[in-house]
Amino acid sequence: MIDTSKEKIEAILSRGVVDVIQKDELKKKLASGKELRIKLGIDPSGADLHIGHMVVIKKLKEFQDMGHKIILLFGNFTGQIGDPTGKMESRKPKTKEELEKNAKKYIDQVSILLDTSKIEVRWNADWLEKLSFADVVQLASCFTVAQMMERDMFQDRVSKNLPISMHEFLYPLMQGYDSVALKADLELGGTDQTFNLLAGRTIQKAYDQIPQDILTVPILEGTDGIKKMGKSENNYIAVDDAPNDMFGKIMSIPDNLITKYFELATQVSLKEINDMKKAIESGENPMVFKKKLGKEIVSIYHSKEDGEKAEQEFTNVFSQRKLPEDIELVSVKSSEINLVNFMTENNLAVSKSEARRLLEQGAVKINDEKATQETFKITKGQETVMQVGKRRFIKVIGS
């Protein structure tokens, strides 16, 4: 049964929403009681999701809870080509096999929020591979070159005298044709997808379909508080992060993002979020609310118990200067350890250059004292605690 309550409709079209294109039309559709076909297109170029990805999934869950049909469309064709990025270069394509493997893990991770037994999973190679060259020409006739050049990222590249490949113009045409194939009533996406979402409306009109409505959600900044959350920026909170790591990363976000994270990444009521905002503005310690945020997010992706344990662990390590309970123990045979090599080999740094940088910045401690050299000596049977940054610990024992 479709939920048509006015309060639910108002909430779903306002909380965590940047724009709704044809909002009045969409309100009428939602109030009609008709089951809407709601599309999210995904090129699964990576297998690991972070909570920035989950902002739009959370919105899909709200529509699913109202009784509408959710369609996860995986770009096992478009992903081989690559959507133009906001960077000054085209995205590197993946193979069909890589994309389909990533998609399966994607489904596993979104099942934390969505009831995946009720969603419709589709693959756009099923229709895009069958298009003839004449079909592609017909699609291309829906747009002018001037319309394509309105896309901000293309203008940026032109201004910097950087190339634009012809296939990049074709990408929004293919994404738009996906909406035709699926007969989508509504498509969701981040604000960086607005051009492609609008292409769907244009192409549906050309194929005599009622144009889909569009709902865009905000882009969530990463833990640095500046750039879009992403693995390439190393500012992400992964869906499958361990509870303590997830909590620790949330504690590192800037204070000005606390309420935004609450709105986009949790189910805490807007009234409670507004009360928190007022309390912070009145001088209450933001850390109180940041810890609550950490517990909420860990509870969503793990459990309430994990959230409470992660908070206690954080308090022990950072407030009471205690060591974590579950430090990994590594046995070494050498009496002298090269810190750069050791950190890289034990995932305490992603590369030797990062390991050296951490040493130079004083971010590496041996038994709670800053390491000043690249090597340290260890005695057989002796346990030494190494700390890298604020959250990474390891015990080293000589054997």
Order of alpha helices (4+ residues) and beta strands (2+ residues): alpha-beta-alpha-beta-alpha-beta-alpha-beta-alpha-alpha-alpha-alpha-alpha-beta-alpha-beta-alpha-alpha-alpha-alpha-alpha-beta-beta-alpha-alpha-beta-beta-beta-beta-beta
